[in-house]
């Protein structure tokens, strides 16, 4: 909750900036948060960030409850949750209800990550593209 409160204060401060300045500040905040993460989480978050930037440039990076997230028109579409944050055995790549991942009447909204293989990166790339279609 402390992270979210800080994000709200930052949002008020960036509302006085131009859109370009606010976007640059938000990306800087995300990259700083990723840099603070311990080793396995940091590597995963850096790759997720690179995949999102390459495959869905319309998504804007932002902090969401202290974790890297990517939003479209201000609404979070996907997010990375570090394993260390909740002392979990795996990190999570999650998608909000804004993501267009619908498949029938049931589909996954979050994926556990313990590492990234080329196959996993390809799957993430496909999911990110589908989420913003």
BELPEKA-V162641 format. One line per field, one symbol per residue. psi: psi as a letter, one per 20 degrees, with the letter a starting at -180 (. if undefined). A space follows every 10 residues. Layout:
# BELPEKA-V162641
psi->???
This chain:
# BELPEKA-V162641
psi->hggggghggh gggiiirrgg ggghgghggg hggghiqrfh gggghggggg gghgimiipp qrpokjqprp qpkippgrqp oqhhgjlriq rpoqpriipm jpncipqqiq pppirorhgg hggggggggh hj.
